[in-house]
Amino acid sequence: MRPIAFALLMLAPLAVAAQAPPACSRAREGQLSCMTGKMCECRFERGGSMTGRPDRFTWDCGVMRPNCPPDPTIAPGQDAPPVGIWLQPRPGRQ
C-alpha cells in the first residue's frame, strides 16, 4: 500500500470525529446540541455597533449553559470498598 493512501485511511476517523456543528438558523431556533461538553442552544442574537456584528442566529455555549448529560452507554465506575486501618498495639503501652 502506498504511504499516501495509508495516511488517508488513518486520518479518515479523525475527519468524522471533528464534524462542524449543525447550522444555527431560524428553523433550528430553540434546539439544543451538545458541543464540547456544553448543552448549547440555537438562538437569535442582536448585533450592534459595540460588538461590530450584525443580527444573526448563533449557538449559545456560554459559561452559564449546563453541561451535557452523561452518556447512558457508559457504565458508572464501581465504588471502591472502604479501607480500614488497624494499628497493632505496641507492647508495654496501653
PDB file of N, CA, C and O in Angstrom:
ATOM      1  N   MET A   1       0.853  -1.171   0.000  1.00  0.00           N
ATOM      2  CA  MET A   1       0.000   0.000   0.000  1.00  0.00           C
ATOM      3  C   MET A   1       0.897   1.232   0.000  1.00  0.00           C
ATOM      4  O   MET A   1       1.936   1.268   0.661  1.00  0.00           O
ATOM      5  N   ARG A   2       0.483   2.213  -0.737  1.00  0.00           N
ATOM      6  CA  ARG A   2       1.279   3.432  -0.835  1.00  0.00           C
ATOM      7  C   ARG A   2       1.158   4.241   0.450  1.00  0.00           C
ATOM      8  O   ARG A   2       0.110   4.226   1.096  1.00  0.00           O
ATOM      9  N   PRO A   3       2.216   4.943   0.823  1.00  0.00           N
ATOM     10  CA  PRO A   3       2.177   5.717   2.076  1.00  0.00           C
ATOM     11  C   PRO A   3       1.072   6.769   2.109  1.00  0.00           C
ATOM     12  O   PRO A   3       0.478   7.000   3.162  1.00  0.00           O
ATOM     13  N   ILE A   4       0.787   7.404   0.987  1.00  0.00           N
ATOM     14  CA  ILE A   4      -0.239   8.448   0.970  1.00  0.00           C
ATOM     15  C   ILE A   4      -1.617   7.830   1.213  1.00  0.00           C
ATOM     16  O   ILE A   4      -2.413   8.367   1.984  1.00  0.00           O
ATOM     17  N   ALA A   5      -1.894   6.711   0.561  1.00  0.00           N
ATOM     18  CA  ALA A   5      -3.177   6.050   0.758  1.00  0.00           C
ATOM     19  C   ALA A   5      -3.321   5.572   2.199  1.00  0.00           C
ATOM     20  O   ALA A   5      -4.399   5.672   2.786  1.00  0.00           O
ATOM     21  N   PHE A   6      -2.244   5.056   2.763  1.00  0.00           N
ATOM     22  CA  PHE A   6      -2.270   4.597   4.148  1.00  0.00           C
ATOM     23  C   PHE A   6      -2.550   5.761   5.096  1.00  0.00           C
ATOM     24  O   PHE A   6      -3.340   5.628   6.031  1.00  0.00           O
ATOM     25  N   ALA A   7      -1.906   6.897   4.853  1.00  0.00           N
ATOM     26  CA  ALA A   7      -2.115   8.077   5.697  1.00  0.00           C
ATOM     27  C   ALA A   7      -3.563   8.558   5.618  1.00  0.00           C
ATOM     28  O   ALA A   7      -4.134   8.952   6.635  1.00  0.00           O
ATOM     29  N   LEU A   8      -4.161   8.533   4.436  1.00  0.00           N
ATOM     30  CA  LEU A   8      -5.547   8.947   4.278  1.00  0.00           C
ATOM     31  C   LEU A   8      -6.496   8.000   5.017  1.00  0.00           C
ATOM     32  O   LEU A   8      -7.475   8.436   5.622  1.00  0.00           O
ATOM     33  N   LEU A   9      -6.194   6.712   4.961  1.00  0.00           N
ATOM     34  CA  LEU A   9      -7.022   5.756   5.688  1.00  0.00           C
ATOM     35  C   LEU A   9      -6.926   5.953   7.198  1.00  0.00           C
ATOM     36  O   LEU A   9      -7.912   5.776   7.913  1.00  0.00           O
ATOM     37  N   MET A  10      -5.757   6.314   7.676  1.00  0.00           N
ATOM     38  CA  MET A  10      -5.568   6.523   9.108  1.00  0.00           C
ATOM     39  C   MET A  10      -6.242   7.814   9.581  1.00  0.00           C
ATOM     40  O   MET A  10      -6.690   7.882  10.725  1.00  0.00           O
ATOM     41  N   LEU A  11      -6.323   8.828   8.735  1.00  0.00           N
ATOM     42  CA  LEU A  11      -6.910  10.109   9.115  1.00  0.00           C
ATOM     43  C   LEU A  11      -8.422  10.160   8.910  1.00  0.00           C
ATOM     44  O   LEU A  11      -9.064  11.100   9.379  1.00  0.00           O
ATOM     45  N   ALA A  12      -9.005   9.190   8.231  1.00  0.00           N
ATOM     46  CA  ALA A  12     -10.448   9.196   7.960  1.00  0.00           C
ATOM     47  C   ALA A  12     -11.276   9.234   9.243  1.00  0.00           C
ATOM     48  O   ALA A  12     -12.226  10.014   9.302  1.00  0.00           O
ATOM     49  N   PRO A  13     -10.969   8.430  10.286  1.00  0.00           N
ATOM     50  CA  PRO A  13     -11.776   8.529  11.513  1.00  0.00           C
ATOM     51  C   PRO A  13     -11.688   9.890  12.189  1.00  0.00           C
ATOM     52  O   PRO A  13     -12.647  10.311  12.835  1.00  0.00           O
ATOM     53  N   LEU A  14     -10.566  10.587  12.058  1.00  0.00           N
ATOM     54  CA  LEU A  14     -10.436  11.910  12.661  1.00  0.00           C
ATOM     55  C   LEU A  14     -11.368  12.913  11.997  1.00  0.00           C
ATOM     56  O   LEU A  14     -11.911  13.796  12.662  1.00  0.00           O
ATOM     57  N   ALA A  15     -11.554  12.781  10.694  1.00  0.00           N
ATOM     58  CA  ALA A  15     -12.438  13.696   9.976  1.00  0.00           C
ATOM     59  C   ALA A  15     -13.878  13.517  10.434  1.00  0.00           C
ATOM     60  O   ALA A  15     -14.625  14.492  10.515  1.00  0.00           O
ATOM     61  N   VAL A  16     -14.273  12.301  10.730  1.00  0.00           N
ATOM     62  CA  VAL A  16     -15.631  12.050  11.200  1.00  0.00           C
ATOM     63  C   VAL A  16     -15.819  12.619  12.599  1.00  0.00           C
ATOM     64  O   VAL A  16     -16.868  13.189  12.900  1.00  0.00           O
ATOM     65  N   ALA A  17     -14.812  12.471  13.457  1.00  0.00           N
ATOM     66  CA  ALA A  17     -14.916  12.958  14.836  1.00  0.00           C
ATOM     67  C   ALA A  17     -14.931  14.479  14.907  1.00  0.00           C
ATOM     68  O   ALA A  17     -15.528  15.039  15.827  1.00  0.00           O
ATOM     69  N   ALA A  18     -14.301  15.153  13.974  1.00  0.00           N
ATOM     70  CA  ALA A  18     -14.192  16.610  14.001  1.00  0.00           C
ATOM     71  C   ALA A  18     -15.220  17.247  13.073  1.00  0.00           C
ATOM     72  O   ALA A  18     -14.864  18.063  12.224  1.00  0.00           O
ATOM     73  N   GLN A  19     -16.482  16.884  13.225  1.00  0.00           N
ATOM     74  CA  GLN A  19     -17.529  17.437  12.383  1.00  0.00           C
ATOM     75  C   GLN A  19     -17.869  18.853  12.819  1.00  0.00           C
ATOM     76  O   GLN A  19     -17.751  19.209  13.992  1.00  0.00           O
ATOM     77  N   ALA A  20     -18.292  19.643  11.856  1.00  0.00           N
ATOM     78  CA  ALA A  20     -18.723  21.005  12.158  1.00  0.00           C
ATOM     79  C   ALA A  20     -20.081  20.949  12.864  1.00  0.00           C
ATOM     80  O   ALA A  20     -20.872  20.045  12.597  1.00  0.00           O
ATOM     81  N   PRO A  21     -20.359  21.889  13.750  1.00  0.00           N
ATOM     82  CA  PRO A  21     -21.671  21.886  14.422  1.00  0.00           C
ATOM     83  C   PRO A  21     -22.771  22.139  13.400  1.00  0.00           C
ATOM     84  O   PRO A  21     -22.514  22.741  12.357  1.00  0.00           O
ATOM     85  N   PRO A  22     -23.989  21.693  13.679  1.00  0.00           N
ATOM     86  CA  PRO A  22     -25.084  21.955  12.750  1.00  0.00           C
ATOM     87  C   PRO A  22     -25.322  23.457  12.634  1.00  0.00           C
ATOM     88  O   PRO A  22     -25.083  24.216  13.573  1.00  0.00           O
ATOM     89  N   ALA A  23     -25.794  23.861  11.475  1.00  0.00           N
ATOM     90  CA  ALA A  23     -26.031  25.289  11.238  1.00  0.00           C
ATOM     91  C   ALA A  23     -27.171  25.781  12.130  1.00  0.00           C
ATOM     92  O   ALA A  23     -28.215  25.137  12.235  1.00  0.00           O
ATOM     93  N   CYS A  24     -26.959  26.908  12.756  1.00  0.00           N
ATOM     94  CA  CYS A  24     -27.982  27.530  13.599  1.00  0.00           C
ATOM     95  C   CYS A  24     -28.750  28.510  12.709  1.00  0.00           C
ATOM     96  O   CYS A  24     -28.174  29.461  12.182  1.00  0.00           O
ATOM     97  N   SER A  25     -30.049  28.271  12.548  1.00  0.00           N
ATOM     98  CA  SER A  25     -30.868  29.105  11.672  1.00  0.00           C
ATOM     99  C   SER A  25     -32.238  29.317  12.306  1.00  0.00           C
ATOM    100  O   SER A  25     -32.513  28.813  13.395  1.00  0.00           O
ATOM    101  N   ARG A  26     -33.086  30.059  11.624  1.00  0.00           N
ATOM    102  CA  ARG A  26     -34.434  30.321  12.120  1.00  0.00           C
ATOM    103  C   ARG A  26     -35.184  28.999  12.325  1.00  0.00           C
ATOM    104  O   ARG A  26     -35.968  28.877  13.266  1.00  0.00           O
ATOM    105  N   ALA A  27     -34.954  28.026  11.467  1.00  0.00           N
ATOM    106  CA  ALA A  27     -35.646  26.740  11.573  1.00  0.00           C
ATOM    107  C   ALA A  27     -35.199  25.955  12.818  1.00  0.00           C
ATOM    108  O   ALA A  27     -35.964  25.143  13.337  1.00  0.00           O
ATOM    109  N   ARG A  28     -33.985  26.186  13.295  1.00  0.00           N
ATOM    110  CA  ARG A  28     -33.457  25.455  14.456  1.00  0.00           C
ATOM    111  C   ARG A  28     -33.497  26.262  15.749  1.00  0.00           C
ATOM    112  O   ARG A  28     -32.997  25.800  16.775  1.00  0.00           O
ATOM    113  N   GLU A  29     -34.072  27.436  15.720  1.00  0.00           N
ATOM    114  CA  GLU A  29     -34.099  28.284  16.918  1.00  0.00           C
ATOM    115  C   GLU A  29     -34.740  27.529  18.088  1.00  0.00           C
ATOM    116  O   GLU A  29     -35.823  26.961  17.952  1.00  0.00           O
ATOM    117  N   GLY A  30     -34.052  27.531  19.245  1.00  0.00           N
ATOM    118  CA  GLY A  30     -34.531  26.864  20.442  1.00  0.00           C
ATOM    119  C   GLY A  30     -34.045  25.434  20.594  1.00  0.00           C
ATOM    120  O   GLY A  30     -34.196  24.846  21.665  1.00  0.00           O
ATOM    121  N   GLN A  31     -33.463  24.856  19.541  1.00  0.00           N
ATOM    122  CA  GLN A  31     -32.959  23.487  19.634  1.00  0.00           C
ATOM    123  C   GLN A  31     -31.674  23.445  20.432  1.00  0.00           C
ATOM    124  O   GLN A  31     -30.921  24.418  20.471  1.00  0.00           O
ATOM    125  N   LEU A  32     -31.428  22.302  21.071  1.00  0.00           N
ATOM    126  CA  LEU A  32     -30.229  22.102  21.869  1.00  0.00           C
ATOM    127  C   LEU A  32     -29.284  21.143  21.170  1.00  0.00           C
ATOM    128  O   LEU A  32     -29.718  20.243  20.452  1.00  0.00           O
ATOM    129  N   SER A  33     -27.993  21.340  21.383  1.00  0.00           N
ATOM    130  CA  SER A  33     -26.976  20.454  20.829  1.00  0.00           C
ATOM    131  C   SER A  33     -25.811  20.388  21.807  1.00  0.00           C
ATOM    132  O   SER A  33     -25.389  21.406  22.354  1.00  0.00           O
ATOM    133  N   CYS A  34     -25.299  19.190  22.019  1.00  0.00           N
ATOM    134  CA  CYS A  34     -24.164  19.011  22.923  1.00  0.00           C
ATOM    135  C   CYS A  34     -22.870  19.271  22.143  1.00  0.00           C
ATOM    136  O   CYS A  34     -22.521  18.521  21.231  1.00  0.00           O
ATOM    137  N   MET A  35     -22.178  20.324  22.511  1.00  0.00           N
ATOM    138  CA  MET A  35     -20.914  20.687  21.841  1.00  0.00           C
ATOM    139  C   MET A  35     -19.871  20.964  22.908  1.00  0.00           C
ATOM    140  O   MET A  35     -20.106  21.753  23.824  1.00  0.00           O
ATOM    141  N   THR A  36     -18.737  20.327  22.795  1.00  0.00           N
ATOM    142  CA  THR A  36     -17.598  20.478  23.707  1.00  0.00           C
ATOM    143  C   THR A  36     -18.018  20.380  25.172  1.00  0.00           C
ATOM    144  O   THR A  36     -17.525  21.122  26.022  1.00  0.00           O
ATOM    145  N   GLY A  37     -18.936  19.453  25.457  1.00  0.00           N
ATOM    146  CA  GLY A  37     -19.332  19.216  26.836  1.00  0.00           C
ATOM    147  C   GLY A  37     -20.392  20.156  27.370  1.00  0.00           C
ATOM    148  O   GLY A  37     -20.785  20.025  28.529  1.00  0.00           O
ATOM    149  N   LYS A  38     -20.875  21.106  26.568  1.00  0.00           N
ATOM    150  CA  LYS A  38     -21.913  22.053  26.993  1.00  0.00           C
ATOM    151  C   LYS A  38     -23.180  21.813  26.198  1.00  0.00           C
ATOM    152  O   LYS A  38     -23.126  21.426  25.031  1.00  0.00           O
ATOM    153  N   MET A  39     -24.324  22.042  26.831  1.00  0.00           N
ATOM    154  CA  MET A  39     -25.608  21.943  26.162  1.00  0.00           C
ATOM    155  C   MET A  39     -25.896  23.309  25.546  1.00  0.00           C
ATOM    156  O   MET A  39     -26.413  24.204  26.214  1.00  0.00           O
ATOM    157  N   CYS A  40     -25.555  23.460  24.264  1.00  0.00           N
ATOM    158  CA  CYS A  40     -25.686  24.742  23.569  1.00  0.00           C
ATOM    159  C   CYS A  40     -27.092  24.899  23.001  1.00  0.00           C
ATOM    160  O   CYS A  40     -27.733  23.915  22.631  1.00  0.00           O
ATOM    161  N   GLU A  41     -27.566  26.132  22.935  1.00  0.00           N
ATOM    162  CA  GLU A  41     -28.894  26.433  22.409  1.00  0.00           C
ATOM    163  C   GLU A  41     -28.770  27.356  21.208  1.00  0.00           C
ATOM    164  O   GLU A  41     -28.023  28.333  21.234  1.00  0.00           O
ATOM    165  N   CYS A  42     -29.512  27.033  20.157  1.00  0.00           N
ATOM    166  CA  CYS A  42     -29.555  27.895  18.976  1.00  0.00           C
ATOM    167  C   CYS A  42     -30.507  29.039  19.282  1.00  0.00           C
ATOM    168  O   CYS A  42     -31.668  28.808  19.620  1.00  0.00           O
ATOM    169  N   ARG A  43     -30.021  30.287  19.166  1.00  0.00           N
ATOM    170  CA  ARG A  43     -30.874  31.427  19.484  1.00  0.00           C
ATOM    171  C   ARG A  43     -30.503  32.628  18.629  1.00  0.00           C
ATOM    172  O   ARG A  43     -29.418  32.691  18.051  1.00  0.00           O
ATOM    173  N   PHE A  44     -31.425  33.577  18.561  1.00  0.00           N
ATOM    174  CA  PHE A  44     -31.205  34.810  17.816  1.00  0.00           C
ATOM    175  C   PHE A  44     -30.456  35.785  18.708  1.00  0.00           C
ATOM    176  O   PHE A  44     -30.800  35.966  19.876  1.00  0.00           O
ATOM    177  N   GLU A  45     -29.448  36.401  18.157  1.00  0.00           N
ATOM    178  CA  GLU A  45     -28.647  37.364  18.917  1.00  0.00           C
ATOM    179  C   GLU A  45     -28.601  38.675  18.153  1.00  0.00           C
ATOM    180  O   GLU A  45     -28.276  38.721  16.967  1.00  0.00           O
ATOM    181  N   ARG A  46     -28.933  39.727  18.861  1.00  0.00           N
ATOM    182  CA  ARG A  46     -28.895  41.050  18.234  1.00  0.00           C
ATOM    183  C   ARG A  46     -27.449  41.512  18.074  1.00  0.00           C
ATOM    184  O   ARG A  46     -26.605  41.279  18.939  1.00  0.00           O
ATOM    185  N   GLY A  47     -27.195  42.151  16.980  1.00  0.00           N
ATOM    186  CA  GLY A  47     -25.883  42.731  16.741  1.00  0.00           C
ATOM    187  C   GLY A  47     -25.859  44.147  17.278  1.00  0.00           C
ATOM    188  O   GLY A  47     -26.748  44.562  18.022  1.00  0.00           O
ATOM    189  N   GLY A  48     -24.846  44.868  16.898  1.00  0.00           N
ATOM    190  CA  GLY A  48     -24.778  46.256  17.330  1.00  0.00           C
ATOM    191  C   GLY A  48     -23.432  46.860  17.027  1.00  0.00           C
ATOM    192  O   GLY A  48     -22.493  46.172  16.626  1.00  0.00           O
ATOM    193  N   SER A  49     -23.356  48.146  17.223  1.00  0.00           N
ATOM    194  CA  SER A  49     -22.104  48.846  16.922  1.00  0.00           C
ATOM    195  C   SER A  49     -21.004  48.503  17.925  1.00  0.00           C
ATOM    196  O   SER A  49     -19.822  48.574  17.588  1.00  0.00           O
ATOM    197  N   MET A  50     -21.373  48.133  19.150  1.00  0.00           N
ATOM    198  CA  MET A  50     -20.342  47.799  20.140  1.00  0.00           C
ATOM    199  C   MET A  50     -19.694  46.450  19.830  1.00  0.00           C
ATOM    200  O   MET A  50     -18.487  46.287  20.008  1.00  0.00           O
ATOM    201  N   THR A  51     -20.493  45.480  19.364  1.00  0.00           N
ATOM    202  CA  THR A  51     -19.922  44.171  19.040  1.00  0.00           C
ATOM    203  C   THR A  51     -19.388  44.128  17.622  1.00  0.00           C
ATOM    204  O   THR A  51     -18.535  43.299  17.303  1.00  0.00           O
ATOM    205  N   GLY A  52     -19.884  45.017  16.763  1.00  0.00           N
ATOM    206  CA  GLY A  52     -19.445  45.031  15.374  1.00  0.00           C
ATOM    207  C   GLY A  52     -20.002  43.865  14.578  1.00  0.00           C
ATOM    208  O   GLY A  52     -19.464  43.503  13.531  1.00  0.00           O
ATOM    209  N   ARG A  53     -21.082  43.279  15.076  1.00  0.00           N
ATOM    210  CA  ARG A  53     -21.673  42.128  14.405  1.00  0.00           C
ATOM    211  C   ARG A  53     -23.112  42.444  14.010  1.00  0.00           C
ATOM    212  O   ARG A  53     -23.798  43.211  14.686  1.00  0.00           O
ATOM    213  N   PRO A  54     -23.561  41.848  12.912  1.00  0.00           N
ATOM    214  CA  PRO A  54     -24.963  42.037  12.524  1.00  0.00           C
ATOM    215  C   PRO A  54     -25.871  41.108  13.331  1.00  0.00           C
ATOM    216  O   PRO A  54     -25.389  40.206  14.017  1.00  0.00           O
ATOM    217  N   ASP A  55     -27.192  41.331  13.247  1.00  0.00           N
ATOM    218  CA  ASP A  55     -28.145  40.403  13.857  1.00  0.00           C
ATOM    219  C   ASP A  55     -27.936  39.041  13.213  1.00  0.00           C
ATOM    220  O   ASP A  55     -27.711  38.943  12.007  1.00  0.00           O
ATOM    221  N   ARG A  56     -28.014  37.955  14.052  1.00  0.00           N
ATOM    222  CA  ARG A  56     -27.775  36.628  13.492  1.00  0.00           C
ATOM    223  C   ARG A  56     -28.286  35.553  14.437  1.00  0.00           C
ATOM    224  O   ARG A  56     -28.571  35.816  15.606  1.00  0.00           O
ATOM    225  N   PHE A  57     -28.395  34.347  13.919  1.00  0.00           N
ATOM    226  CA  PHE A  57     -28.671  33.166  14.725  1.00  0.00           C
ATOM    227  C   PHE A  57     -27.320  32.540  15.052  1.00  0.00           C
ATOM    228  O   PHE A  57     -26.460  32.405  14.182  1.00  0.00           O
ATOM    229  N   THR A  58     -27.141  32.156  16.328  1.00  0.00           N
ATOM    230  CA  THR A  58     -25.860  31.586  16.752  1.00  0.00           C
ATOM    231  C   THR A  58     -26.080  30.610  17.902  1.00  0.00           C
ATOM    232  O   THR A  58     -27.108  30.636  18.579  1.00  0.00           O
ATOM    233  N   TRP A  59     -25.088  29.749  18.102  1.00  0.00           N
ATOM    234  CA  TRP A  59     -25.139  28.791  19.209  1.00  0.00           C
ATOM    235  C   TRP A  59     -24.662  29.471  20.480  1.00  0.00           C
ATOM    236  O   TRP A  59     -23.574  30.045  20.514  1.00  0.00           O
ATOM    237  N   ASP A  60     -25.481  29.404  21.530  1.00  0.00           N
ATOM    238  CA  ASP A  60     -25.109  29.937  22.842  1.00  0.00           C
ATOM    239  C   ASP A  60     -24.514  28.785  23.651  1.00  0.00           C
ATOM    240  O   ASP A  60     -25.236  27.897  24.105  1.00  0.00           O
ATOM    241  N   CYS A  61     -23.187  28.808  23.827  1.00  0.00           N
ATOM    242  CA  CYS A  61     -22.477  27.779  24.593  1.00  0.00           C
ATOM    243  C   CYS A  61     -21.737  28.416  25.764  1.00  0.00           C
ATOM    244  O   CYS A  61     -20.692  27.918  26.183  1.00  0.00           O
ATOM    245  N   GLY A  62     -22.267  29.501  26.287  1.00  0.00           N
ATOM    246  CA  GLY A  62     -21.592  30.272  27.325  1.00  0.00           C
ATOM    247  C   GLY A  62     -21.430  29.519  28.637  1.00  0.00           C
ATOM    248  O   GLY A  62     -21.930  28.407  28.803  1.00  0.00           O
ATOM    249  N   VAL A  63     -20.729  30.144  29.555  1.00  0.00           N
ATOM    250  CA  VAL A  63     -20.419  29.518  30.837  1.00  0.00           C
ATOM    251  C   VAL A  63     -21.663  29.266  31.684  1.00  0.00           C
ATOM    252  O   VAL A  63     -21.626  28.426  32.583  1.00  0.00           O
ATOM    253  N   MET A  64     -22.748  29.961  31.425  1.00  0.00           N
ATOM    254  CA  MET A  64     -23.976  29.759  32.197  1.00  0.00           C
ATOM    255  C   MET A  64     -24.817  28.595  31.671  1.00  0.00           C
ATOM    256  O   MET A  64     -25.802  28.212  32.303  1.00  0.00           O
ATOM    257  N   ARG A  65     -24.440  28.034  30.529  1.00  0.00           N
ATOM    258  CA  ARG A  65     -25.171  26.892  29.973  1.00  0.00           C
ATOM    259  C   ARG A  65     -24.808  25.636  30.761  1.00  0.00           C
ATOM    260  O   ARG A  65     -23.669  25.509  31.211  1.00  0.00           O
ATOM    261  N   PRO A  66     -25.749  24.703  30.939  1.00  0.00           N
ATOM    262  CA  PRO A  66     -25.448  23.477  31.689  1.00  0.00           C
ATOM    263  C   PRO A  66     -24.549  22.528  30.905  1.00  0.00           C
ATOM    264  O   PRO A  66     -24.443  22.623  29.682  1.00  0.00           O
ATOM    265  N   ASN A  67     -23.909  21.620  31.617  1.00  0.00           N
ATOM    266  CA  ASN A  67     -23.106  20.587  30.970  1.00  0.00           C
ATOM    267  C   ASN A  67     -24.029  19.574  30.314  1.00  0.00           C
ATOM    268  O   ASN A  67     -25.202  19.463  30.670  1.00  0.00           O
ATOM    269  N   CYS A  68     -23.491  18.840  29.356  1.00  0.00           N
ATOM    270  CA  CYS A  68     -24.254  17.791  28.685  1.00  0.00           C
ATOM    271  C   CYS A  68     -24.520  16.659  29.668  1.00  0.00           C
ATOM    272  O   CYS A  68     -23.716  16.418  30.568  1.00  0.00           O
ATOM    273  N   PRO A  69     -25.644  15.962  29.503  1.00  0.00           N
ATOM    274  CA  PRO A  69     -25.903  14.814  30.381  1.00  0.00           C
ATOM    275  C   PRO A  69     -24.897  13.705  30.092  1.00  0.00           C
ATOM    276  O   PRO A  69     -24.351  13.643  28.990  1.00  0.00           O
ATOM    277  N   PRO A  70     -24.644  12.833  31.058  1.00  0.00           N
ATOM    278  CA  PRO A  70     -23.682  11.761  30.828  1.00  0.00           C
ATOM    279  C   PRO A  70     -24.208  10.783  29.768  1.00  0.00           C
ATOM    280  O   PRO A  70     -25.417  10.628  29.595  1.00  0.00           O
ATOM    281  N   ASP A  71     -23.292  10.139  29.076  1.00  0.00           N
ATOM    282  CA  ASP A  71     -23.621   9.173  28.037  1.00  0.00           C
ATOM    283  C   ASP A  71     -24.216   7.929  28.697  1.00  0.00           C
ATOM    284  O   ASP A  71     -23.555   7.313  29.533  1.00  0.00           O
ATOM    285  N   PRO A  72     -25.450   7.542  28.345  1.00  0.00           N
ATOM    286  CA  PRO A  72     -26.069   6.383  29.006  1.00  0.00           C
ATOM    287  C   PRO A  72     -25.412   5.055  28.644  1.00  0.00           C
ATOM    288  O   PRO A  72     -25.642   4.053  29.321  1.00  0.00           O
ATOM    289  N   THR A  73     -24.605   5.027  27.596  1.00  0.00           N
ATOM    290  CA  THR A  73     -23.952   3.773  27.199  1.00  0.00           C
ATOM    291  C   THR A  73     -22.700   3.505  28.018  1.00  0.00           C
ATOM    292  O   THR A  73     -22.130   2.417  27.935  1.00  0.00           O
ATOM    293  N   ILE A  74     -22.266   4.479  28.806  1.00  0.00           N
ATOM    294  CA  ILE A  74     -21.074   4.307  29.636  1.00  0.00           C
ATOM    295  C   ILE A  74     -21.519   3.985  31.054  1.00  0.00           C
ATOM    296  O   ILE A  74     -22.235   4.762  31.686  1.00  0.00           O
ATOM    297  N   ALA A  75     -21.091   2.836  31.542  1.00  0.00           N
ATOM    298  CA  ALA A  75     -21.467   2.413  32.894  1.00  0.00           C
ATOM    299  C   ALA A  75     -20.644   3.180  33.923  1.00  0.00           C
ATOM    300  O   ALA A  75     -19.451   3.402  33.717  1.00  0.00           O
ATOM    301  N   PRO A  76     -21.266   3.586  35.025  1.00  0.00           N
ATOM    302  CA  PRO A  76     -20.500   4.278  36.066  1.00  0.00           C
ATOM    303  C   PRO A  76     -19.495   3.330  36.703  1.00  0.00           C
ATOM    304  O   PRO A  76     -19.703   2.117  36.731  1.00  0.00           O
ATOM    305  N   GLY A  77     -18.416   3.883  37.208  1.00  0.00           N
ATOM    306  CA  GLY A  77     -17.376   3.080  37.845  1.00  0.00           C
ATOM    307  C   GLY A  77     -17.857   2.464  39.140  1.00  0.00           C
ATOM    308  O   GLY A  77     -18.768   2.976  39.791  1.00  0.00           O
ATOM    309  N   GLN A  78     -17.237   1.365  39.502  1.00  0.00           N
ATOM    310  CA  GLN A  78     -17.573   0.692  40.755  1.00  0.00           C
ATOM    311  C   GLN A  78     -16.951   1.455  41.919  1.00  0.00           C
ATOM    312  O   GLN A  78     -15.816   1.924  41.828  1.00  0.00           O
ATOM    313  N   ASP A  79     -17.699   1.575  43.012  1.00  0.00           N
ATOM    314  CA  ASP A  79     -17.147   2.220  44.200  1.00  0.00           C
ATOM    315  C   ASP A  79     -16.130   1.290  44.854  1.00  0.00           C
ATOM    316  O   ASP A  79     -16.331   0.078  44.929  1.00  0.00           O
ATOM    317  N   ALA A  80     -15.067   1.867  45.312  1.00  0.00           N
ATOM    318  CA  ALA A  80     -14.036   1.075  45.991  1.00  0.00           C
ATOM    319  C   ALA A  80     -14.543   0.677  47.373  1.00  0.00           C
ATOM    320  O   ALA A  80     -15.275   1.434  48.011  1.00  0.00           O
ATOM    321  N   PRO A  81     -14.158  -0.501  47.834  1.00  0.00           N
ATOM    322  CA  PRO A  81     -14.588  -0.898  49.181  1.00  0.00           C
ATOM    323  C   PRO A  81     -13.935   0.001  50.222  1.00  0.00           C
ATOM    324  O   PRO A  81     -12.844   0.521  49.989  1.00  0.00           O
ATOM    325  N   PRO A  82     -14.585   0.191  51.366  1.00  0.00           N
ATOM    326  CA  PRO A  82     -13.999   1.052  52.395  1.00  0.00           C
ATOM    327  C   PRO A  82     -12.689   0.449  52.911  1.00  0.00           C
ATOM    328  O   PRO A  82     -12.546  -0.768  53.038  1.00  0.00           O
ATOM    329  N   VAL A  83     -11.766   1.319  53.196  1.00  0.00           N
ATOM    330  CA  VAL A  83     -10.464   0.885  53.685  1.00  0.00           C
ATOM    331  C   VAL A  83     -10.356   1.242  55.157  1.00  0.00           C
ATOM    332  O   VAL A  83     -10.556   2.394  55.543  1.00  0.00           O
ATOM    333  N   GLY A  84     -10.041   0.255  55.970  1.00  0.00           N
ATOM    334  CA  GLY A  84      -9.860   0.491  57.398  1.00  0.00           C
ATOM    335  C   GLY A  84      -8.389   0.325  57.764  1.00  0.00           C
ATOM    336  O   GLY A  84      -7.681  -0.494  57.177  1.00  0.00           O
ATOM    337  N   ILE A  85      -7.953   1.083  58.706  1.00  0.00           N
ATOM    338  CA  ILE A  85      -6.562   0.986  59.160  1.00  0.00           C
ATOM    339  C   ILE A  85      -6.576   0.448  60.583  1.00  0.00           C
ATOM    340  O   ILE A  85      -7.253   0.988  61.458  1.00  0.00           O
ATOM    341  N   TRP A  86      -5.838  -0.598  60.797  1.00  0.00           N
ATOM    342  CA  TRP A  86      -5.742  -1.193  62.118  1.00  0.00           C
ATOM    343  C   TRP A  86      -4.306  -1.057  62.580  1.00  0.00           C
ATOM    344  O   TRP A  86      -3.388  -1.558  61.931  1.00  0.00           O
ATOM    345  N   LEU A  87      -4.114  -0.396  63.675  1.00  0.00           N
ATOM    346  CA  LEU A  87      -2.775  -0.222  64.230  1.00  0.00           C
ATOM    347  C   LEU A  87      -2.572  -1.239  65.335  1.00  0.00           C
ATOM    348  O   LEU A  87      -3.363  -1.333  66.273  1.00  0.00           O
ATOM    349  N   GLN A  88      -1.511  -1.987  65.206  1.00  0.00           N
ATOM    350  CA  GLN A  88      -1.211  -3.004  66.208  1.00  0.00           C
ATOM    351  C   GLN A  88      -0.667  -2.314  67.451  1.00  0.00           C
ATOM    352  O   GLN A  88       0.230  -1.477  67.349  1.00  0.00           O
ATOM    353  N   PRO A  89      -1.206  -2.656  68.640  1.00  0.00           N
ATOM    354  CA  PRO A  89      -0.715  -2.005  69.871  1.00  0.00           C
ATOM    355  C   PRO A  89       0.724  -2.411  70.132  1.00  0.00           C
ATOM    356  O   PRO A  89       1.130  -3.551  69.902  1.00  0.00           O
ATOM    357  N   ARG A  90       1.469  -1.450  70.615  1.00  0.00           N
ATOM    358  CA  ARG A  90       2.874  -1.707  70.967  1.00  0.00           C
ATOM    359  C   ARG A  90       2.944  -2.374  72.356  1.00  0.00           C
ATOM    360  O   ARG A  90       2.145  -2.056  73.237  1.00  0.00           O
ATOM    361  N   PRO A  91       3.869  -3.266  72.537  1.00  0.00           N
ATOM    362  CA  PRO A  91       3.990  -3.898  73.843  1.00  0.00           C
ATOM    363  C   PRO A  91       4.403  -2.875  74.908  1.00  0.00           C
ATOM    364  O   PRO A  91       5.272  -2.038  74.661  1.00  0.00           O
ATOM    365  N   GLY A  92       3.791  -2.941  76.072  1.00  0.00           N
ATOM    366  CA  GLY A  92       4.133  -2.045  77.169  1.00  0.00           C
ATOM    367  C   GLY A  92       3.330  -0.769  77.179  1.00  0.00           C
ATOM    368  O   GLY A  92       3.416  -0.010  78.145  1.00  0.00           O
ATOM    369  N   ARG A  93       2.548  -0.495  76.143  1.00  0.00           N
ATOM    370  CA  ARG A  93       1.716   0.724  76.111  1.00  0.00           C
ATOM    371  C   ARG A  93       0.259   0.313  76.055  1.00  0.00           C
ATOM    372  O   ARG A  93      -0.093  -0.710  75.468  1.00  0.00           O
ATOM    373  N   GLN A  94      -0.568   1.111  76.662  1.00  0.00           N
ATOM    374  CA  GLN A  94      -1.984   0.826  76.612  1.00  0.00           C
ATOM    375  C   GLN A  94      -2.748   1.914  75.968  1.00  0.00           C
ATOM    376  O   GLN A  94      -3.970   1.823  75.848  1.00  0.00           O
TER     377      GLN A  94
END
